[in-house]
Amino acid sequence: MLYSLIELATRLQGEKSLPPICYKPKSINWIIDLSGDKPYLKGRFTKDEHRLVEAPFRLRQGKITKDNVKPYLLVDDARYVLGIPENSQKVDEAKLMHTGYVELIKEAYEKTKMEELKKVLDFLHSPEKNSFHDQIGAKDIVTFQVDEESFICEKLEIQTFWAKYLATELLSDDECDCSVCGNRSTYVRYLPNPVQLFGQSCQLTSFNSSSFESMGKTQTNNVPICFRCATLVVDTLNYLIREGQHHTLLYVNDRNILRSQIAVYWIEDRFVEKEGVGFQIDEKIIASPIEQWLFDEETNKPAPPPELRQLEELIALPKTGREQALYLDSAFFHMAVLSANKARLVVREWIRTSISQLLLYLERYTTALRIVQPNGEKGYLLPLATLIRAIDMSPSLVRQCLRMIYQGALPPNELLSLALQRFRSPKVLNDVKETWRYQALACLLKLSLTYGKEEANTMESLNTNYSQPPYICGRLLAVLEEIQQRASGYRIGSTIVDRFYGAASTAPASAFGSLLRLSTTAHLPKVSVELSRLLEEIMKQLDEAGGFPTILNLRQQAEFALGFYHQRAEFSNRRQKKSTE
């Protein structure tokens, strides 16, 4: 995984998408313009009023002391840049921070001889800097500018100096083979930057217990990493976490941050081009099954991302015979699932597969998941976030689902039992507010039953030719409910489903006898001949299939639920059509 991140970093730097080594985008509040004869203060800028600046960055933590002052070069808060204290009790601390900042600027000037740095030094040694103290807050971010086109910190000479400066400060005196790239060089004593995840600063490697040490070696001596790999891996992970194009929040738990998980992903060789034939693959298209949906303000309904339609077209590409399909094997999809454990980065999952193989897995998943809507309209692909919420998945179950989606693993057995447990709840079956959960649970039941099977296509909606007794029994319960509803003019408060679904879905032979007697004597005479004929057809089909089963196991209960859901959706669709007519 680390080596793949290095390769990605090299590509992103070539595309000018990734900041230079040990740089990160930062919002600034004040600009001190030194282009004229007199310093000029610009600001105060809010987060959206000025572009992000690629600024030097490194890890700094702990109490400020003479030996622990770590200023950022040129872009820092006003305590470092101008020596502005937070309060009267921290005046000495601010002086210490400012002194360290000035010394860093001086060293940079001595190494680069840049005139811009000379102007900054002259300003910092002049009394003019004190004239800005009343306007600037101690924690405000301040930088310098000598021309309108760019900031001093963005110039190539400064970027080169900053990388060398940190390398000199961080490197050990020993040489070793880098555990990432394998090249022999001096390695870092400690990592320059942390990975910022869920508000935590996480180290790439961490050894805080003797049980993790090897032959007396501590910290990075245990896993030696060269400066280039240490910085590029962390910078690239932070880029993926920062850019919406490359990550999706899978699970968020504010009470226990360790349970929170984020998926970061990218595509190697996104632009596939061979022998004059080329096309580009977007990460968001591949990640669309796990993307969060937005709500349409006009309809107040969840709006699927446009990438879902593009995913369907991409899945169909290998079957079209188009020449682009021949080159899908050269593009690879990478995904890592990350968590934060206080100061440590936890890699929960690592997935790498070719796009051509991935499309087979995605087709298998999307076909098995799609089901008709409760109102009878054509089904659509529900996002993973909705499925997670429907059954309150654990973080480990979420990762098992990811392996199913992107690696072709079988659906976890736990999905079936959890979905059945919630599906039989009267609130889910009848509360309008729970319609989203009702549909999501039906999706999960169909997924568990039909994943990788031919039935995935034929069981998307009502299948009158499906002759399994549990499925027919589920249809029968929906028909009996419809008969009861029509007989009462849809004004009944509690239906037979509220009282008898649990018994009918587990022991049909003992439950349906009394239900059929009640329906034929009390309700059937009040409804149309159409429903009487449908009831006869289903009873005949059930007799030919062997009659009512005595006991249903979990998979048979899921078939029962699908039959019930499909038949209900069919009735709803018929009512909607009659209302429209």
N, C-alpha and C positions, 0 to 999 in steps of 0.2 A: 504494500500500500504506500509506504513512504517513497519508494522509488518511482511509483506512478505519479505521486504528487510532485516530485522533482521534474519529471517529464512535462507535467502540466504547467509548472512554473516557467519552464524554459519557453513553452509555447505562448503563454500569457505575456511574458516580458517582450517577446517578439511582436506581439499584437498591441503592445503598449497598454494592456489591460491591468497588469499587476504592477503595483508601485515598486520602486527600486528596493534593494535589500535593506531591511530594517527601517522601512518607511511605512506610513499608514495615512489614509485620508483623515483630515482633521478639520473641524469647523473653527474658524477664527472669529474673534470679537473686535480686535483693533489692529490697524495697520499703521506703522510709523513710516511715513514716506520721507526718504532722505535724498530724493532726486534734486531738490532745490537748495537754495542757500540756507534755508531755515527748516528744521524738521517740522513736518505737518502730520497731524493725527487724524486718521480716518476711522469712523465707526460711531457708535457701537453697532456691530452687525449681529443680527440674530442668526439662527441656524439656517434659515431659508433665504436670507438676504445676500449671502455671498457664497461663491462656489467653494467646494471642499478643496483644501490644500494638501498636497502630498508632503507630509512633514516627517522629519526624523523621529524615530521612536525606539525605546528600549525598556527593559524591565527595571522598575525601581520600586522598592518596597522597604519597609522598616522605618525606624526613627531617623530623622535628619541629624547627622553628625558630621564632623570634619572629614571622616573617612567614608561617609555614605551620602555624598552629594552627587546626584546623577542628572544633570540638566540635559534637556533636549536641545539640539543644535538649532539656533535661530528661531524656532517656534516653540514657545513655552508659556506658562502662565506668568502673570505679572510679578509674582514673588521672585521668580528666577530672573526675568528680563529686567525689571526695574527695582527690585528689592522692596516691593510694597507688602507690608506685613498684613496678616489676617486680622490681628488685633494688637493691642498694646503689649500683651504678654509674649508675642512671638516676633518681636523686632529683631532680636539677635539671630533667630532662625532664618528670617528673611534675608538678613545681611550675609549669612553663610551661603544661602542658596544663590544669591546674586553674585557673590564672589566666584563661586564655582562656574556659573554661567559665563562670566567675563573671561575667566581663564580658558574655558573651552573655545570661545570665539577667538581669543588670542592665539591659541595653538592652531586653530584652523587657518588663521591668516598667515602664520609662520610657515605652514606647510603648503599653502596654495598661492599666497601672494596676491589674492584677489582684492581689487580696489574696493569692491562692495563691502567686504569685511572690514577694510580700513575705515570706511565711513561709519560702520556700525560701532567699531571700537571708539572712534572719536566721539560719537554721540554718547556712548555709555560712560565716558570719562568726563563729559561736560556737565555743567549744572542744568542744562536745558531738560535733561531727563526728569528732573524733579517737578517741572511744570505740568506734567501729565498725571501726577499722583492723585489729584482730586477727582479726575474723571474716570479712572480705570480701577476696577475691582481687583482684589488680590488673586482671585481664581480665574479672571478673564484671560483668554488666550491672545497673545500678542506676537506679531512678527514684523519683519522689516521688508521694505521695498525701495528699489532705486530706479525702477522703470515700470511702465504700465503693463508690459507684456507678461512678466512673470515675477515670482518672488525669488529672493536670493537662495532659499532652501531648495528650490526646484532646479537649480543649475547643476550640470553634470559634474563639475569640479567638487561641489559640496557633497553630492551623492557618493562620489568615489572616496572622498576624505572620510565621510561618516562610516562607510563600510570598513575601511582600513583601521579607523580609530577604535571601533567596537571590537574588531578582530584582535587587535593588539591587546586590548583590555581583557578579553575573554579567553584567549588561547592559553593552553598549558605549555609547559616546556617539553613535553614528551610527544613522540610520534606514534601513530597506531593506524591500523586499517579502519577506515570509516565504516560503521555498521550499516550505513545506507548505500553509499555509492561504491564502497570497497577500495577507494583510492587511499594510499598511505600518505598521511600528512599530520600536522599537529591538530589536536582536537580541542574543543571548547571545554573550559572548566565548569561553566554553567551556561544554561541556554539564555540567549539575549532577550527573547520575547516570549510571553505566554500566549496560549490560545484563549481568546475571549469567548466564553460559552455560558449562556444563561446567567450572565452577571458575575461569573467566576473567572478568575485568572488561572488557567490550567497549564501545567508544565507538560512538555512532550514526554520527558522521562522523569521519574522521581524515585529515590531510594531513601526511605526514612526509617528503615528497620534493618537490623543486622541479618535477618533471615533473607533479605533480598540482595545482600551483598555477596560478592564472589571473590574468594581468595584475598580478603582484606581490602578490596577496592570499593570506593564509595562514589556516589553520585555518577557523573558522566564518565568517570574512570571505568565504571562497570559496563557501560554501553557507549563507547567512544563515537562521537559524531563530529565531522569536520564543520567548520564555520559556515560554509556555503549551504550544506544540507540542513544544518540546524536552523538557519534563517529562512531558507526557501520553503521548507516544509511548513513551518509555523505561519509564515506570511501567506502561503497559498491556502492553508486551512482557514485563516481569518478572512481571506478574500471570499472563499466559498460560503462561509457563514454569513458574511456581510451582504453578498449579492443575492437578491431574490431569485435570480435566474438559476441559481445553483443549490438551493436548499429548500427543505420543507420541514416544518415542525410536525413531528409525529405524535408526541405525547408530552403534555406539560402538566407538572404537578408542583405547585408553589410551596406546598408543605414539605415535600421531600424532593429536593432538586436532583437527587441521584436517579429518580424514576423518570425525569424528563429526558426526552430523546429528540434528536434532530438528524435528519438524513441529508447529507451533502452528496452531490453527484455531478458528474461531468462526462462528456463524450470525447474520447480520443479520436482525432481526425474527424471532426464534425463535418467538414466539407469533403465528401467522397468524390474523387475525380480520377478517372483512369481512361486512357485512350480517347480523350475528348468528351467523355460523358461524365457529367458532374451534377450533384445536388447536395444540399445542406440539411443536416439533421439537427433539430433543436432539442436541448435537454428538457425543456418544459413539455415537449410532446411525449417523451418517454416517461416523464414523471407525472403526467396528468392523472393516472389512476389514484395517486396518493395526494393530489393537490387539494387544498381547501377551496370550497366554493364560495362565491360571493352571492349576495342577495340582490335580486332585481328590485329597484325601488318602486317601479310601477305595479308589478304583480305581487310583490312581497314573497316571492318564491326563490329558492336557490337557483342560481344561474350557472350552468356548467361552463367550464373554461373552453375557449375556442379550440384549445389544443386537443380536446377529446375527439373532435371531428377529424382533425389532422392525424390523430393516432389511428383511427379506423382506416384512413387512406394508406397510412404507412404499413399497417398490418396486412392490408390486401396487396401491397406491392410485390411480394415474391410470387403471388399467383397470377399477376398480370402478364408475366413474360417480358416485361420491359427490361432494357439493358442495365438500368440502374440496380436492379435486384441482384445482379451478379457480383456487385462490389460491396455488399453489405457486410461481408465477413471481415473486411479491412478496418471497420469502425468498431470500437469497443466502448461499452458503457461501464462506468465505475460508480459505485455507491458505497459510502461508509456511514454507519449509524453511530452517533457520538453522544456521550453523556458527560456530565461534570461531577466529579467526586471531590468537592472542596478544591484543592490545588492540583488535582490530577485529571488528566484527560483519559476517558474510558472509551475504547473502541468496541462497540457492541456487536457490530456486524461489518463484514467486508464482502462486497459482491463485484465481480468482474466477469463480463460475458460479451460475446460478439453481438452486434445488432441483429444479425440474421437469426441467431439462436434465440435472442431475447424476444423477437417478434412472434416466434412460435409459442413461447411461454405466455406472452401478453394476449395472444388470440385465445389460447386455452382458458385463461382467467376471465377475460371479458365476456366470452361466450357463455361460460358457466354462471357468471354473476348476473347477467342481464335478465330481467323478468318484467312482465307486464305491470303497469301501475295499478294501484287499488281501484282507480276509476275506470279501468279497462283500456286506457290509452297505451300507446306503444311505450315499452320500457326504455330506460336509459341507464348508463353506467354510473352507479353511486360511488362517491369518493371513499377512500379508506377511512377518512376522518368520521364520516357518518356511520360506518360500520363499527368503528371503535366505540363511538358514543352509544350505539344501539345496545351493545351487550357489555359495555364497560370493560373492554379488554385490558388485560395486564400488559405491562411493557414487554414481557417475554413473548406473549401471544402476538403482539404487534409485529415483533421481529420474525416470528414464524410465518405470519401473513406476507411479509416482505419477501421471504425466501420463496413462498408460493408464487408470488407475482413475478419476481425477477429471476428465479432460478428453477422454476418448474416443480418445486416440491409439492407433495400432496397436502391438501387442506388439513390443518390440525384437527385431531379428534375432538378437542375441547370446543371448537366452533359449533359443532352440531348440538352438543348437549346444552351449551349456553344459549344458543338461539332458540331451541325448543322450550327451554325453561321460561324464557321471557315471552315467547310467542303465545303460549296458552293463557297468559294473563288476561282477564276480562277487560282491563283498561286498555291494553294494547289492541285487542280485537274490536273494541267498540268506540273508544274515545277519539274524536276527530283530531284533537291535538296530538295524538300519538300515531297519526297516519304515517308520518315519516319513519317511525320506528317499525311499524307494521310492515312497510315495504322493505326496509333494510333487513329485517329478520327473515322475510321470505327470500330475499337475495342470498343470504347466508345459507339457508336451508338448501336452496337449489344448487349453490356452489358446492356444498358438502356432498350432495348426492350425485351430481352430474359432471364434476370436474374431470376433464379428459375423456368423456364418454360421448357417444352419438346423441344421447338424450339431452345434452346441453342445448342443442338447436331446437328440438321438438318440444321441450318443456318450458319454453319462454312464456307461453300463454296456454289457455285451456287446450288439452289434448284428449279429445273424446275417444281416441283409439287406444289410449294407454290402459291396459287391462289388469293392472296390479290391484288386488283387493283393497289395500290401504288407501290408494289414490281415489278409487271409486267411492269408498266410505267417506272420505273428506268431501267429495263432490256432493254426496247424498246429504250430509249435514248442512251444507250451504243451501241446497234445494229446500230442505225442511224449514230452514230459517226464513227463506224467501217466501215460502207458503204462509208461514205464521205472520210475517210482516205485511203481506198483501191482504190477508184476511182481516187484519186490524187496521188497515189503512195507514200503515207505517207510523202508528201512534203508540205502539207498545213500548213500555219502559225497559223491561228486562226480557230478553229473548232466550230461546233454548240454548243458544251458544253460551250465554253468560253462565248458565247453570250446569250444562252437560258437556261442554267441549272437552274438559279434562277426562271424563269417563269415556266418552265416545272415541277419543284419540288414543286411548290405551287399551280398552276392552270393548271393542265394537259389538261383539255378540251379545253381551249382557245389557248394553246401553241403548241400542237402536230399537229393540222390541217395543218398549214403552213409548219411545219417540214417534215411531211409525203409527202406533195406535192412536196417539193424541192427534197427530197430523191428519190422518184419514177420517177421523170422526168429528173433530172440532174445527179444523182449518180448511181442509181440502174442498169441502162443498162450497166454500165462499170465494174460491179463486177461479181463474180461467182454466179452460181445458188444456191450454198450452203447458201449464205447470204439471197438470195431472199426467199428461203424455210424457213429459220429461222425467217425472218420477218413475213411471213404468219402465222407461228405457234404461234408466240407471239400475233399477232393481233387477231387470233382466240381465244386464251386463254383469252385475255382481253375482248372480246365480251361476252364470256361465264360467265365472272366474273361480268358483268354489265356495261362494257364500261369505258370511261375515267371519272374519278371523277372531279367534278367541282372545289372544293377547298380541299386542304390537311391540316390537323392540324399537330402539331409538331411530334407526334408519326408516322403519316402517311408519313410525310416528311422523317423521319428516315428510314422507310421501303423503300421508294423510293431510298434513298441514298444507302442502302444495296443492292437492286436489281441492281443499276447502278454499284456499286463496284464489286459485284460478277460476273456480266456479263463481265465487263472489264477485270477482272483477268482471266476469262476463255479464252477470246481472246488472252491475253498475253501468257498464257500457251500453246495454240495451235501454236502460231507463234514460240515460243521457241522450241517446239517439231519438227516443220517442219524445222527450221534452223539446229537443231542437226542432223536430218535425211539427 
